[in-house]
Amino acid sequence: MRNRRSREKVQLVTGEVYHVISRTVGETVVFEQEDDFYRGAFSIYEFNNDNPVSIWEKRRARTALKSKIVRRQTLHIFEDRRDKLVEIWAFSFMPNHLHLMLKQLKDGGISKFMKKVNQAINVLISAVLVVVFPIVGLTLITSRTDALFGIRSFVVLTGSMEPTVETGSIIFTKSENSY
């Protein structure tokens, strides 16, 4: 890690507490919906060790455990046996950045932890872009012409289709020769 003013490499001291900020490029929003905040909290918990983490597998396992607990209506207490990199004292997720108060527990712990967190944010942004850009492109093209497989998009301007389709929704239609 480098000090911004002097550009000297700063050695983080194990046992000390640091305020760490991680920002997205530009104004890219990562934390917007309630699920994004839960995903963020879940991720910083799961990334806090040296082992590689498959978030999808962990989420499936955690969901299965929660459903068992709810069905049995029993209290499940588990012991956290992870070999943690940092102790998380506080965190705050903002739309395009996050703040963390971290106590380094191992040499290089904060650097390793933040590398995992930042990689996950990059994967999330990439996934959103891969999904969103094609949808926006398709919507723009089909709003002007039906040349793309006979598909046309429209914005619903009135409440005449409610409650099935809300005002402001985008709908896609496909022309057919016979109805």
MARMAR-239163 format. One line per field, with one value per residue (C-alpha): residue number from 1; z, y, x; residue in three letters. Coordinates in steps of 0.2 Angstrom, whole numbers, always signed. Layout:
% MARMAR-239163
k	NUM,...
up	Z,...
north	Y,...
east	X,...
r	ALA,...
% end
This chain:
% MARMAR-239163
k	1,2,3,4,5,6,7,8,9,10,11,12,13,14,15,16,17,18,19,20,21,22,23,24,25,26,27,28,29,30,31,32,33,34,35,36,37,38,39,40,41,42,43,44,45,46,47,48,49,50,51,52,53,54,55,56,57,58,59,60,61,62,63,64,65,66,67,68,69,70,71,72,73,74,75,76,77,78,79,80,81,82,83,84,85,86,87,88,89,90,91,92,93,94,95,96,97,98,99,100,101,102,103,104,105,106,107,108,109,110,111,112,113,114,115,116,117,118,119,120,121,122,123,124,125,126,127,128,129,130,131,132,133,134,135,136,137,138,139,140,141,142,143,144,145,146,147,148,149,150,151,152,153,154,155,156,157,158,159,160,161,162,163,164,165,166,167,168,169,170,171,172,173,174,175,176,177,178,179
up	+0,-4,+5,-8,-3,-3,-14,-2,+2,+19,+29,+38,+56,+62,+77,+72,+65,+49,+39,+22,+7,-9,-23,-40,-56,-61,-53,-56,-43,-34,-18,-24,-19,-2,-9,-14,+4,+11,-3,+3,+21,+17,+6,+18,+30,+18,+11,+28,+27,+16,+7,-10,-8,-20,-14,-24,-15,+2,-1,-6,+10,+21,+13,+16,+34,+37,+29,+41,+56,+51,+49,+65,+74,+84,+88,+78,+86,+76,+80,+68,+65,+51,+52,+49,+40,+48,+62,+55,+67,+56,+38,+28,+10,+0,-18,-27,-12,+4,+21,+32,+49,+50,+62,+54,+62,+51,+41,+24,+30,+25,+7,+5,+11,+1,-15,-13,-9,-24,-36,-31,-34,-51,-55,-50,-61,-76,-74,-73,-88,-98,-94,-94,-110,-122,-115,-117,-134,-139,-132,-141,-158,-156,-151,-168,-180,-180,-192,-178,-179,-180,-162,-157,-140,-132,-116,-107,-105,-97,-84,-96,-94,-75,-64,-76,-84,-74,-82,-87,-91,-107,-117,-132,-146,-161,-177,-183,-200,-193,-176
north	+0,+17,+34,+46,+61,+54,+39,+28,+11,+11,-5,-9,-15,-31,-27,-9,-2,+6,+16,+8,+16,+7,+16,+10,+18,+33,+34,+16,+11,-6,-4,+2,-11,-19,-36,-27,-22,-40,-47,-34,-39,-58,-55,-46,-60,-74,-66,-64,-79,-85,-98,-96,-93,-98,-86,-95,-111,-102,-94,-110,-118,-104,-103,-122,-120,-106,-116,-131,-119,-111,-128,-134,-117,-121,-109,-114,-108,-111,-108,-97,-107,-97,-91,-73,-60,-45,-40,-30,-16,-6,-5,+7,+3,+19,+18,+19,+15,+7,+12,-2,+0,-15,-22,-32,-49,-56,-48,-43,-47,-31,-31,-49,-45,-30,-39,-52,-38,-28,-43,-47,-29,-30,-47,-39,-24,-34,-46,-31,-23,-40,-41,-23,-16,-30,-27,-8,-10,-22,-10,+5,-4,-12,+4,+11,-3,-21,-27,-37,-54,-44,-38,-21,-12,+0,+10,+8,+26,+24,+13,+4,-12,-12,-22,-34,-22,-6,+12,+15,-3,-8,-22,-32,-37,-49,-47,-63,-66,-73,-71
east	+0,+6,+5,-4,+6,+24,+22,+32,+26,+18,+20,+4,+7,-1,-12,-16,-33,-35,-48,-49,-59,-62,-70,-77,-71,-80,-97,-102,-115,-112,-123,-141,-154,-156,-150,-133,-130,-134,-122,-109,-110,-110,-95,-84,-88,-83,-68,-60,-48,-34,-44,-52,-71,-85,-98,-112,-108,-108,-124,-133,-126,-131,-149,-151,-145,-157,-172,-168,-167,-184,-192,-186,-188,-172,-157,-142,-125,-110,-91,-82,-66,-59,-41,-46,-35,-43,-55,-69,-73,-86,-91,-102,-108,-111,-118,-100,-88,-86,-78,-70,-62,-50,-38,-24,-23,-9,+5,-2,-20,-28,-20,-25,-43,-45,-39,-53,-66,-61,-60,-78,-84,-76,-84,-101,-99,-93,-108,-120,-112,-113,-132,-137,-128,-136,-153,-151,-145,-159,-172,-165,-164,-181,-189,-186,-189,-195,-181,-173,-183,-199,-197,-202,-201,-213,-215,-232,-238,-255,-262,-273,-263,-262,-261,-253,-241,-237,-235,-217,-214,-205,-214,-208,-219,-217,-226,-235,-242,-258,-266
r	MET,ARG,ASN,ARG,ARG,SER,ARG,GLU,LYS,VAL,GLN,LEU,VAL,THR,GLY,GLU,VAL,TYR,HIS,VAL,ILE,SER,ARG,THR,VAL,GLY,GLU,THR,VAL,VAL,PHE,GLU,GLN,GLU,ASP,ASP,PHE,TYR,ARG,GLY,ALA,PHE,SER,ILE,TYR,GLU,PHE,ASN,ASN,ASP,ASN,PRO,VAL,SER,ILE,TRP,GLU,LYS,ARG,ARG,ALA,ARG,THR,ALA,LEU,LYS,SER,LYS,ILE,VAL,ARG,ARG,GLN,THR,LEU,HIS,ILE,PHE,GLU,ASP,ARG,ARG,ASP,LYS,LEU,VAL,GLU,ILE,TRP,ALA,PHE,SER,PHE,MET,PRO,ASN,HIS,LEU,HIS,LEU,MET,LEU,LYS,GLN,LEU,LYS,ASP,GLY,GLY,ILE,SER,LYS,PHE,MET,LYS,LYS,VAL,ASN,GLN,ALA,ILE,ASN,VAL,LEU,ILE,SER,ALA,VAL,LEU,VAL,VAL,VAL,PHE,PRO,ILE,VAL,GLY,LEU,THR,LEU,ILE,THR,SER,ARG,THR,ASP,ALA,LEU,PHE,GLY,ILE,ARG,SER,PHE,VAL,VAL,LEU,THR,GLY,SER,MET,GLU,PRO,THR,VAL,GLU,THR,GLY,SER,ILE,ILE,PHE,THR,LYS,SER,GLU,ASN,SER,TYR
% end
